[in-house]
Amino acid sequence: MAAPILWKPTTSAPWEVKVVEGNEGRVYVIDQSGNVVRNEIDDDFDEDDKHVADAGIISLADAVKAALAERPDGYLISADFDDDDDNKFYFEVELENEAGGDLAEFDIDAESGAVTVEG
């Protein structure tokens, strides 16, 4: 059984999750209860996004699990996909503690899954 991803919302704002489905990008808007409240085509999706999706990278869920393995007492605050100036792809994962304070930020290499503590 996979370990659950702990998420403790800090605001009432919904989350936007961008995914690739086939040859198009989609945006899912998810409320704090985990319900999809909107699903639409991503107008910003382009060939660069398609290239990234086809690059054989780890999943966002795997990146979050890697960060939580480093700090199992953490709660997910944000997880973003990005690239640096050398076109190396990584996930930036931010965790907070149960009281709502900053706990740790991690960069997860999107190809290898290597974890680096940020800052």
A tleap script that builds the chain and sets N, CA, C and O, in Angstrom:
source leaprc.protein.ff14SB
mol = sequence {
  NMET ALA ALA PRO ILE LEU TRP LYS PRO THR
  THR SER ALA PRO TRP GLU VAL LYS VAL VAL
  GLU GLY ASN GLU GLY ARG VAL TYR VAL ILE
  ASP GLN SER GLY ASN VAL VAL ARG ASN GLU
  ILE ASP ASP ASP PHE ASP GLU ASP ASP LYS
  HIE VAL ALA ASP ALA GLY ILE ILE SER LEU
  ALA ASP ALA VAL LYS ALA ALA LEU ALA GLU
  ARG PRO ASP GLY TYR LEU ILE SER ALA ASP
  PHE ASP ASP ASP ASP ASP ASN LYS PHE TYR
  PHE GLU VAL GLU LEU GLU ASN GLU ALA GLY
  GLY ASP LEU ALA GLU PHE ASP ILE ASP ALA
  GLU SER GLY ALA VAL THR VAL GLU CGLY
}
set mol.1.N position { 0.843 -1.178 0.000 }
set mol.1.CA position { 0.000 0.000 0.000 }
set mol.1.C position { 0.886 1.238 0.000 }
set mol.1.O position { 1.868 1.295 0.740 }
set mol.2.N position { 0.554 2.220 -0.813 }
set mol.2.CA position { 1.320 3.455 -0.895 }
set mol.2.C position { 1.069 4.308 0.335 }
set mol.2.O position { -0.026 4.313 0.898 }
set mol.3.N position { 2.106 5.028 0.739 }
set mol.3.CA position { 1.975 5.934 1.881 }
set mol.3.C position { 1.098 7.112 1.481 }
set mol.3.O position { 1.214 7.610 0.361 }
set mol.4.N position { 0.219 7.570 2.375 }
set mol.4.CA position { -0.627 8.709 2.032 }
set mol.4.C position { 0.199 9.987 1.973 }
set mol.4.O position { 1.204 10.118 2.672 }
set mol.5.N position { -0.226 10.917 1.144 }
set mol.5.CA position { 0.389 12.229 1.098 }
set mol.5.C position { -0.415 13.118 2.033 }
set mol.5.O position { -1.613 13.319 1.832 }
set mol.6.N position { 0.245 13.646 3.050 }
set mol.6.CA position { -0.440 14.474 4.030 }
set mol.6.C position { -0.513 15.906 3.521 }
set mol.6.O position { 0.507 16.498 3.167 }
set mol.7.N position { -1.694 16.449 3.485 }
set mol.7.CA position { -1.897 17.795 3.005 }
set mol.7.C position { -2.755 18.526 4.007 }
set mol.7.O position { -3.863 18.092 4.321 }
set mol.8.N position { -2.253 19.625 4.505 }
set mol.8.CA position { -2.981 20.430 5.471 }
set mol.8.C position { -3.183 21.808 4.865 }
set mol.8.O position { -2.254 22.615 4.867 }
set mol.9.N position { -4.375 22.102 4.345 }
set mol.9.CA position { -4.584 23.386 3.685 }
set mol.9.C position { -4.417 24.542 4.662 }
set mol.9.O position { -4.853 24.462 5.810 }
set mol.10.N position { -3.783 25.619 4.200 }
set mol.10.CA position { -3.574 26.774 5.057 }
set mol.10.C position { -4.481 27.939 4.689 }
set mol.10.O position { -4.591 28.901 5.450 }
set mol.11.N position { -5.124 27.867 3.546 }
set mol.11.CA position { -6.051 28.916 3.131 }
set mol.11.C position { -7.278 28.243 2.522 }
set mol.11.O position { -7.312 27.028 2.327 }
set mol.12.N position { -8.256 29.043 2.236 }
set mol.12.CA position { -9.464 28.489 1.609 }
set mol.12.C position { -9.337 28.464 0.088 }
set mol.12.O position { -10.260 28.029 -0.601 }
set mol.13.N position { -8.209 28.923 -0.439 }
set mol.13.CA position { -8.020 28.958 -1.888 }
set mol.13.C position { -7.905 27.545 -2.445 }
set mol.13.O position { -7.265 26.689 -1.834 }
set mol.14.N position { -8.519 27.292 -3.601 }
set mol.14.CA position { -8.380 25.976 -4.229 }
set mol.14.C position { -6.995 25.811 -4.843 }
set mol.14.O position { -6.269 26.785 -5.044 }
set mol.15.N position { -6.643 24.565 -5.135 }
set mol.15.CA position { -5.371 24.253 -5.790 }
set mol.15.C position { -5.623 24.097 -7.277 }
set mol.15.O position { -6.649 23.556 -7.689 }
set mol.16.N position { -4.674 24.578 -8.086 }
set mol.16.CA position { -4.708 24.335 -9.521 }
set mol.16.C position { -3.652 23.300 -9.836 }
set mol.16.O position { -2.486 23.467 -9.477 }
set mol.17.N position { -4.049 22.237 -10.500 }
set mol.17.CA position { -3.138 21.162 -10.872 }
set mol.17.C position { -3.138 21.057 -12.393 }
set mol.17.O position { -4.176 20.833 -13.015 }
set mol.18.N position { -1.941 21.226 -12.985 }
set mol.18.CA position { -1.815 21.137 -14.436 }
set mol.18.C position { -1.270 19.764 -14.786 }
set mol.18.O position { -0.294 19.302 -14.195 }
set mol.19.N position { -1.915 19.109 -15.761 }
set mol.19.CA position { -1.509 17.769 -16.182 }
set mol.19.C position { -1.526 17.687 -17.703 }
set mol.19.O position { -2.139 18.508 -18.387 }
set mol.20.N position { -0.834 16.672 -18.210 }
set mol.20.CA position { -0.862 16.386 -19.642 }
set mol.20.C position { -1.733 15.158 -19.845 }
set mol.20.O position { -1.519 14.120 -19.219 }
set mol.21.N position { -2.702 15.284 -20.717 }
set mol.21.CA position { -3.564 14.167 -21.071 }
set mol.21.C position { -3.537 14.034 -22.590 }
set mol.21.O position { -4.092 14.861 -23.313 }
set mol.22.N position { -2.877 12.971 -23.055 }
set mol.22.CA position { -2.735 12.804 -24.499 }
set mol.22.C position { -1.853 13.899 -25.053 }
set mol.22.O position { -0.705 14.055 -24.637 }
set mol.23.N position { -2.389 14.658 -25.992 }
set mol.23.CA position { -1.635 15.748 -26.606 }
set mol.23.C position { -2.089 17.123 -26.149 }
set mol.23.O position { -1.796 18.124 -26.803 }
set mol.24.N position { -2.801 17.179 -25.035 }
set mol.24.CA position { -3.245 18.480 -24.559 }
set mol.24.C position { -2.972 18.623 -23.071 }
set mol.24.O position { -2.859 17.637 -22.342 }
set mol.25.N position { -2.869 19.861 -22.643 }
set mol.25.CA position { -2.729 20.161 -21.225 }
set mol.25.C position { -4.092 20.451 -20.633 }
set mol.25.O position { -4.966 21.009 -21.297 }
set mol.26.N position { -4.267 20.068 -19.382 }
set mol.26.CA position { -5.526 20.329 -18.696 }
set mol.26.C position { -5.225 20.947 -17.352 }
set mol.26.O position { -4.164 20.712 -16.773 }
set mol.27.N position { -6.153 21.732 -16.858 }
set mol.27.CA position { -6.058 22.329 -15.534 }
set mol.27.C position { -7.228 21.814 -14.714 }
set mol.27.O position { -8.388 21.944 -15.106 }
set mol.28.N position { -6.901 21.225 -13.561 }
set mol.28.CA position { -7.923 20.789 -12.621 }
set mol.28.C position { -7.868 21.723 -11.418 }
set mol.28.O position { -6.795 21.971 -10.867 }
set mol.29.N position { -9.011 22.235 -11.016 }
set mol.29.CA position { -9.101 23.055 -9.816 }
set mol.29.C position { -9.719 22.179 -8.739 }
set mol.29.O position { -10.806 21.628 -8.911 }
set mol.30.N position { -8.997 22.057 -7.614 }
set mol.30.CA position { -9.375 21.127 -6.542 }
set mol.30.C position { -9.597 21.909 -5.257 }
set mol.30.O position { -8.750 22.706 -4.854 }
set mol.31.N position { -10.747 21.678 -4.608 }
set mol.31.CA position { -11.025 22.379 -3.355 }
set mol.31.C position { -10.346 21.679 -2.181 }
set mol.31.O position { -9.698 20.647 -2.359 }
set mol.32.N position { -10.493 22.236 -0.992 }
set mol.32.CA position { -9.821 21.695 0.187 }
set mol.32.C position { -10.294 20.306 0.573 }
set mol.32.O position { -9.596 19.593 1.293 }
set mol.33.N position { -11.460 19.916 0.109 }
set mol.33.CA position { -11.966 18.572 0.404 }
set mol.33.C position { -11.435 17.540 -0.574 }
set mol.33.O position { -11.694 16.346 -0.423 }
set mol.34.N position { -10.684 17.997 -1.588 }
set mol.34.CA position { -10.136 17.086 -2.579 }
set mol.34.C position { -11.051 16.852 -3.760 }
set mol.34.O position { -10.795 15.966 -4.575 }
set mol.35.N position { -12.114 17.630 -3.866 }
set mol.35.CA position { -13.060 17.489 -4.974 }
set mol.35.C position { -12.635 18.354 -6.154 }
set mol.35.O position { -12.231 19.503 -5.974 }
set mol.36.N position { -12.727 17.799 -7.363 }
set mol.36.CA position { -12.457 18.574 -8.569 }
set mol.36.C position { -13.660 19.478 -8.802 }
set mol.36.O position { -14.779 19.005 -8.998 }
set mol.37.N position { -13.412 20.796 -8.776 }
set mol.37.CA position { -14.508 21.742 -8.970 }
set mol.37.C position { -14.518 22.328 -10.373 }
set mol.37.O position { -15.513 22.912 -10.803 }
set mol.38.N position { -13.389 22.167 -11.096 }
set mol.38.CA position { -13.336 22.623 -12.481 }
set mol.38.C position { -12.247 21.848 -13.206 }
set mol.38.O position { -11.209 21.528 -12.627 }
set mol.39.N position { -12.490 21.549 -14.471 }
set mol.39.CA position { -11.563 20.826 -15.325 }
set mol.39.C position { -11.646 21.481 -16.692 }
set mol.39.O position { -12.695 21.459 -17.336 }
set mol.40.N position { -10.526 22.071 -17.141 }
set mol.40.CA position { -10.572 22.785 -18.408 }
set mol.40.C position { -9.260 22.619 -19.169 }
set mol.40.O position { -8.255 22.191 -18.601 }
set mol.41.N position { -9.273 22.956 -20.441 }
set mol.41.CA position { -8.064 22.906 -21.263 }
set mol.41.C position { -7.112 24.005 -20.804 }
set mol.41.O position { -7.537 25.127 -20.527 }
set mol.42.N position { -5.819 23.680 -20.726 }
set mol.42.CA position { -4.782 24.632 -20.342 }
set mol.42.C position { -4.409 25.467 -21.567 }
set mol.42.O position { -3.769 24.961 -22.488 }
set mol.43.N position { -4.799 26.726 -21.585 }
set mol.43.CA position { -4.531 27.605 -22.724 }
set mol.43.C position { -3.045 27.903 -22.901 }
set mol.43.O position { -2.622 28.310 -23.983 }
set mol.44.N position { -2.247 27.705 -21.849 }
set mol.44.CA position { -0.811 27.990 -21.912 }
set mol.44.C position { 0.013 26.785 -22.344 }
set mol.44.O position { 1.234 26.892 -22.454 }
set mol.45.N position { -0.618 25.648 -22.589 }
set mol.45.CA position { 0.089 24.425 -22.958 }
set mol.45.C position { 0.713 24.590 -24.343 }
set mol.45.O position { 0.049 25.022 -25.285 }
set mol.46.N position { 2.012 24.238 -24.456 }
set mol.46.CA position { 2.683 24.350 -25.742 }
set mol.46.C position { 3.619 23.162 -25.963 }
set mol.46.O position { 3.635 22.232 -25.156 }
set mol.47.N position { 4.393 23.182 -27.036 }
set mol.47.CA position { 5.271 22.066 -27.377 }
set mol.47.C position { 6.350 21.829 -26.321 }
set mol.47.O position { 6.755 20.687 -26.108 }
set mol.48.N position { 6.824 22.890 -25.655 }
set mol.48.CA position { 7.800 22.712 -24.576 }
set mol.48.C position { 7.199 21.882 -23.444 }
set mol.48.O position { 7.863 21.013 -22.880 }
set mol.49.N position { 5.944 22.158 -23.120 }
set mol.49.CA position { 5.269 21.378 -22.074 }
set mol.49.C position { 5.139 19.920 -22.491 }
set mol.49.O position { 5.339 19.022 -21.673 }
set mol.50.N position { 4.809 19.679 -23.742 }
set mol.50.CA position { 4.680 18.308 -24.254 }
set mol.50.C position { 6.028 17.600 -24.170 }
set mol.50.O position { 6.088 16.430 -23.793 }
set mol.51.N position { 7.109 18.298 -24.519 }
set mol.51.CA position { 8.456 17.721 -24.443 }
set mol.51.C position { 8.777 17.306 -23.009 }
set mol.51.O position { 9.305 16.219 -22.778 }
set mol.52.N position { 8.462 18.160 -22.061 }
set mol.52.CA position { 8.714 17.848 -20.655 }
set mol.52.C position { 7.906 16.624 -20.240 }
set mol.52.O position { 8.415 15.754 -19.533 }
set mol.53.N position { 6.667 16.553 -20.671 }
set mol.53.CA position { 5.814 15.422 -20.305 }
set mol.53.C position { 6.340 14.115 -20.882 }
set mol.53.O position { 6.157 13.057 -20.280 }
set mol.54.N position { 6.988 14.173 -22.032 }
set mol.54.CA position { 7.515 12.974 -22.685 }
set mol.54.C position { 8.931 12.616 -22.246 }
set mol.54.O position { 9.489 11.632 -22.730 }
set mol.55.N position { 9.524 13.395 -21.338 }
set mol.55.CA position { 10.939 13.255 -21.001 }
set mol.55.C position { 11.247 12.091 -20.054 }
set mol.55.O position { 12.414 11.858 -19.741 }
set mol.56.N position { 10.251 11.371 -19.601 }
set mol.56.CA position { 10.515 10.230 -18.730 }
set mol.56.C position { 10.901 10.633 -17.320 }
set mol.56.O position { 11.807 10.049 -16.726 }
set mol.57.N position { 10.213 11.632 -16.784 }
set mol.57.CA position { 10.525 12.115 -15.448 }
set mol.57.C position { 9.683 11.393 -14.399 }
set mol.57.O position { 8.706 10.716 -14.721 }
set mol.58.N position { 10.087 11.554 -13.133 }
set mol.58.CA position { 9.302 10.976 -12.048 }
set mol.58.C position { 7.995 11.758 -11.920 }
set mol.58.O position { 7.876 12.862 -12.450 }
set mol.59.N position { 7.046 11.202 -11.238 }
set mol.59.CA position { 5.759 11.879 -11.074 }
set mol.59.C position { 5.825 12.885 -9.924 }
set mol.59.O position { 6.708 12.818 -9.069 }
set mol.60.N position { 4.882 13.807 -9.925 }
set mol.60.CA position { 4.753 14.760 -8.838 }
set mol.60.C position { 4.529 14.020 -7.523 }
set mol.60.O position { 5.108 14.380 -6.498 }
set mol.61.N position { 3.697 12.995 -7.553 }
set mol.61.CA position { 3.426 12.215 -6.335 }
set mol.61.C position { 4.705 11.589 -5.789 }
set mol.61.O position { 4.920 11.575 -4.577 }
set mol.62.N position { 5.565 11.066 -6.686 }
set mol.62.CA position { 6.830 10.480 -6.237 }
set mol.62.C position { 7.747 11.540 -5.646 }
set mol.62.O position { 8.459 11.264 -4.680 }
set mol.63.N position { 7.745 12.740 -6.201 }
set mol.63.CA position { 8.563 13.822 -5.660 }
set mol.63.C position { 8.098 14.200 -4.254 }
set mol.63.O position { 8.917 14.397 -3.356 }
set mol.64.N position { 6.793 14.297 -4.070 }
set mol.64.CA position { 6.254 14.634 -2.749 }
set mol.64.C position { 6.572 13.523 -1.747 }
set mol.64.O position { 6.938 13.805 -0.606 }
set mol.65.N position { 6.437 12.275 -2.161 }
set mol.65.CA position { 6.763 11.148 -1.277 }
set mol.65.C position { 8.237 11.170 -0.881 }
set mol.65.O position { 8.578 10.844 0.256 }
set mol.66.N position { 9.117 11.556 -1.818 }
set mol.66.CA position { 10.547 11.632 -1.506 }
set mol.66.C position { 10.810 12.701 -0.445 }
set mol.66.O position { 11.612 12.489 0.465 }
set mol.67.N position { 10.145 13.834 -0.557 }
set mol.67.CA position { 10.307 14.898 0.443 }
set mol.67.C position { 9.765 14.453 1.799 }
set mol.67.O position { 10.385 14.693 2.835 }
set mol.68.N position { 8.603 13.805 1.782 }
set mol.68.CA position { 8.022 13.330 3.044 }
set mol.68.C position { 8.841 12.208 3.664 }
set mol.68.O position { 8.812 12.032 4.882 }
set mol.69.N position { 9.567 11.450 2.862 }
set mol.69.CA position { 10.460 10.426 3.410 }
set mol.69.C position { 11.595 11.080 4.190 }
set mol.69.O position { 12.082 10.520 5.172 }
set mol.70.N position { 12.017 12.270 3.751 }
set mol.70.CA position { 13.060 13.017 4.455 }
set mol.70.C position { 12.532 13.633 5.746 }
set mol.70.O position { 13.245 13.702 6.747 }
set mol.71.N position { 11.283 14.079 5.717 }
set mol.71.CA position { 10.647 14.716 6.881 }
set mol.71.C position { 9.235 14.155 7.047 }
set mol.71.O position { 8.261 14.798 6.655 }
set mol.72.N position { 9.119 12.945 7.632 }
set mol.72.CA position { 7.800 12.314 7.752 }
set mol.72.C position { 6.823 13.082 8.644 }
set mol.72.O position { 5.625 12.798 8.632 }
set mol.73.N position { 7.318 14.044 9.414 }
set mol.73.CA position { 6.458 14.856 10.264 }
set mol.73.C position { 5.890 16.060 9.519 }
set mol.73.O position { 5.192 16.882 10.113 }
set mol.74.N position { 6.183 16.171 8.214 }
set mol.74.CA position { 5.758 17.330 7.449 }
set mol.74.C position { 4.404 17.184 6.797 }
set mol.74.O position { 3.895 16.081 6.598 }
set mol.75.N position { 3.834 18.337 6.470 }
set mol.75.CA position { 2.585 18.427 5.731 }
set mol.75.C position { 2.856 19.206 4.447 }
set mol.75.O position { 3.540 20.229 4.473 }
set mol.76.N position { 2.329 18.734 3.343 }
set mol.76.CA position { 2.555 19.365 2.049 }
set mol.76.C position { 1.893 20.737 1.986 }
set mol.76.O position { 0.713 20.891 2.303 }
set mol.77.N position { 2.682 21.737 1.568 }
set mol.77.CA position { 2.156 23.077 1.353 }
set mol.77.C position { 2.114 23.387 -0.138 }
set mol.77.O position { 1.115 23.890 -0.652 }
set mol.78.N position { 3.216 23.079 -0.830 }
set mol.78.CA position { 3.223 23.314 -2.272 }
set mol.78.C position { 4.196 22.363 -2.947 }
set mol.78.O position { 5.151 21.888 -2.333 }
set mol.79.N position { 3.942 22.095 -4.207 }
set mol.79.CA position { 4.828 21.283 -5.031 }
set mol.79.C position { 4.730 21.831 -6.445 }
set mol.79.O position { 3.659 21.836 -7.052 }
set mol.80.N position { 5.862 22.291 -6.960 }
set mol.80.CA position { 5.897 22.910 -8.276 }
set mol.80.C position { 6.948 22.239 -9.145 }
set mol.80.O position { 7.989 21.800 -8.657 }
set mol.81.N position { 6.665 22.165 -10.425 }
set mol.81.CA position { 7.613 21.644 -11.404 }
set mol.81.C position { 8.311 22.827 -12.047 }
set mol.81.O position { 7.661 23.811 -12.399 }
set mol.82.N position { 9.638 22.746 -12.207 }
set mol.82.CA position { 10.376 23.869 -12.769 }
set mol.82.C position { 11.624 23.360 -13.475 }
set mol.82.O position { 11.953 22.176 -13.407 }
set mol.83.N position { 12.306 24.263 -14.149 }
set mol.83.CA position { 13.604 23.931 -14.728 }
set mol.83.C position { 14.567 25.071 -14.416 }
set mol.83.O position { 14.151 26.209 -14.200 }
set mol.84.N position { 15.860 24.751 -14.394 }
set mol.84.CA position { 16.850 25.781 -14.134 }
set mol.84.C position { 17.415 26.293 -15.458 }
set mol.84.O position { 16.937 25.921 -16.530 }
set mol.85.N position { 18.419 27.134 -15.376 }
set mol.85.CA position { 18.985 27.739 -16.585 }
set mol.85.C position { 19.633 26.720 -17.517 }
set mol.85.O position { 19.807 26.993 -18.704 }
set mol.86.N position { 19.991 25.552 -16.991 }
set mol.86.CA position { 20.613 24.499 -17.804 }
set mol.86.C position { 19.585 23.510 -18.344 }
set mol.86.O position { 19.951 22.446 -18.843 }
set mol.87.N position { 18.288 23.858 -18.246 }
set mol.87.CA position { 17.194 22.991 -18.668 }
set mol.87.C position { 17.195 21.647 -17.952 }
set mol.87.O position { 16.841 20.621 -18.534 }
set mol.88.N position { 17.595 21.662 -16.685 }
set mol.88.CA position { 17.455 20.485 -15.832 }
set mol.88.C position { 16.140 20.647 -15.083 }
set mol.88.O position { 15.855 21.705 -14.522 }
set mol.89.N position { 15.346 19.585 -15.082 }
set mol.89.CA position { 14.011 19.655 -14.501 }
set mol.89.C position { 14.012 19.166 -13.058 }
set mol.89.O position { 14.715 18.215 -12.715 }
set mol.90.N position { 13.225 19.821 -12.226 }
set mol.90.CA position { 13.122 19.430 -10.826 }
set mol.90.C position { 11.752 19.838 -10.271 }
set mol.90.O position { 11.037 20.662 -10.841 }
set mol.91.N position { 11.429 19.228 -9.145 }
set mol.91.CA position { 10.237 19.608 -8.391 }
set mol.91.C position { 10.696 20.354 -7.153 }
set mol.91.O position { 11.660 19.952 -6.501 }
set mol.92.N position { 10.018 21.427 -6.831 }
set mol.92.CA position { 10.276 22.153 -5.596 }
set mol.92.C position { 9.116 21.828 -4.658 }
set mol.92.O position { 7.963 22.141 -4.954 }
set mol.93.N position { 9.429 21.197 -3.527 }
set mol.93.CA position { 8.405 20.741 -2.589 }
set mol.93.C position { 8.603 21.455 -1.261 }
set mol.93.O position { 9.705 21.458 -0.712 }
set mol.94.N position { 7.535 22.064 -0.741 }
set mol.94.CA position { 7.591 22.788 0.521 }
set mol.94.C position { 6.696 22.085 1.544 }
set mol.94.O position { 5.544 21.754 1.262 }
set mol.95.N position { 7.251 21.868 2.734 }
set mol.95.CA position { 6.514 21.230 3.822 }
set mol.95.C position { 6.424 22.178 5.010 }
set mol.95.O position { 7.290 23.031 5.202 }
set mol.96.N position { 5.378 22.023 5.798 }
set mol.96.CA position { 5.276 22.767 7.053 }
set mol.96.C position { 5.013 21.781 8.180 }
set mol.96.O position { 4.662 20.626 7.938 }
set mol.97.N position { 5.186 22.250 9.427 }
set mol.97.CA position { 4.925 21.381 10.576 }
set mol.97.C position { 3.451 21.455 10.962 }
set mol.97.O position { 2.685 22.218 10.374 }
set mol.98.N position { 3.068 20.667 11.939 }
set mol.98.CA position { 1.655 20.576 12.325 }
set mol.98.C position { 1.086 21.905 12.803 }
set mol.98.O position { -0.105 22.171 12.644 }
set mol.99.N position { 1.941 22.739 13.390 }
set mol.99.CA position { 1.501 24.040 13.885 }
set mol.99.C position { 1.383 25.083 12.773 }
set mol.99.O position { 0.930 26.200 13.020 }
set mol.100.N position { 1.782 24.731 11.561 }
set mol.100.CA position { 1.671 25.655 10.443 }
set mol.100.C position { 2.934 26.440 10.149 }
set mol.100.O position { 2.923 27.334 9.302 }
set mol.101.N position { 4.023 26.123 10.835 }
set mol.101.CA position { 5.290 26.817 10.575 }
set mol.101.C position { 6.084 26.142 9.477 }
set mol.101.O position { 5.934 24.947 9.222 }
set mol.102.N position { 6.931 26.928 8.829 }
set mol.102.CA position { 7.797 26.370 7.786 }
set mol.102.C position { 8.656 25.262 8.367 }
set mol.102.O position { 9.214 25.402 9.456 }
set mol.103.N position { 8.760 24.162 7.637 }
set mol.103.CA position { 9.542 23.020 8.096 }
set mol.103.C position { 10.746 22.794 7.196 }
set mol.103.O position { 11.881 22.760 7.670 }
set mol.104.N position { 10.503 22.641 5.894 }
set mol.104.CA position { 11.603 22.370 4.976 }
set mol.104.C position { 11.155 22.580 3.540 }
set mol.104.O position { 9.977 22.446 3.208 }
set mol.105.N position { 12.141 22.919 2.684 }
set mol.105.CA position { 11.926 22.988 1.243 }
set mol.105.C position { 12.946 22.073 0.584 }
set mol.105.O position { 14.111 22.029 0.979 }
set mol.106.N position { 12.483 21.339 -0.434 }
set mol.106.CA position { 13.333 20.378 -1.120 }
set mol.106.C position { 13.277 20.616 -2.617 }
set mol.106.O position { 12.247 21.014 -3.161 }
set mol.107.N position { 14.405 20.363 -3.277 }
set mol.107.CA position { 14.438 20.246 -4.729 }
set mol.107.C position { 14.601 18.764 -5.026 }
set mol.107.O position { 15.531 18.125 -4.534 }
set mol.108.N position { 13.701 18.221 -5.828 }
set mol.108.CA position { 13.748 16.804 -6.205 }
set mol.108.C position { 14.073 16.743 -7.690 }
set mol.108.O position { 13.308 17.236 -8.519 }
set mol.109.N position { 15.204 16.140 -8.026 }
set mol.109.CA position { 15.604 16.001 -9.430 }
set mol.109.C position { 14.541 15.178 -10.152 }
set mol.109.O position { 14.223 14.064 -9.735 }
set mol.110.N position { 13.999 15.723 -11.224 }
set mol.110.CA position { 12.873 15.086 -11.911 }
set mol.110.C position { 13.270 13.840 -12.678 }
set mol.110.O position { 12.406 13.027 -13.006 }
set mol.111.N position { 14.548 13.664 -12.973 }
set mol.111.CA position { 14.987 12.475 -13.694 }
set mol.111.C position { 15.474 11.396 -12.748 }
set mol.111.O position { 15.129 10.225 -12.906 }
set mol.112.N position { 16.277 11.784 -11.759 }
set mol.112.CA position { 16.871 10.778 -10.867 }
set mol.112.C position { 16.104 10.571 -9.578 }
set mol.112.O position { 16.216 9.516 -8.955 }
set mol.113.N position { 15.322 11.568 -9.165 }
set mol.113.CA position { 14.634 11.493 -7.885 }
set mol.113.C position { 15.510 11.906 -6.710 }
set mol.113.O position { 15.083 11.809 -5.560 }
set mol.114.N position { 16.746 12.370 -6.985 }
set mol.114.CA position { 17.655 12.797 -5.912 }
set mol.114.C position { 17.068 13.983 -5.167 }
set mol.114.O position { 16.517 14.903 -5.770 }
set mol.115.N position { 17.196 13.947 -3.841 }
set mol.115.CA position { 16.618 14.968 -2.980 }
set mol.115.C position { 17.721 15.906 -2.479 }
set mol.115.O position { 18.761 15.458 -1.996 }
set mol.116.N position { 17.475 17.220 -2.604 }
set mol.116.CA position { 18.376 18.228 -2.077 }
set mol.116.C position { 17.579 19.162 -1.182 }
set mol.116.O position { 16.530 19.669 -1.579 }
set mol.117.N position { 18.085 19.390 0.039 }
set mol.117.CA position { 17.434 20.338 0.937 }
set mol.117.C position { 17.781 21.723 0.441 }
set mol.117.O position { 18.947 22.029 0.189 }
set mol.118.N position { 16.757 22.571 0.299 }
set mol.118.CA position { 16.970 23.916 -0.209 }
set mol.118.C position { 17.220 24.858 0.953 }
set mol.118.O position { 16.614 24.725 2.016 }
set mol.119.N position { 18.105 25.799 0.745 }
set mol.119.CA position { 18.369 26.837 1.738 }
set mol.119.C position { 19.144 26.317 2.854 }
set mol.119.O position { 19.459 27.058 3.785 }
savepdb mol mol.pdb
quit
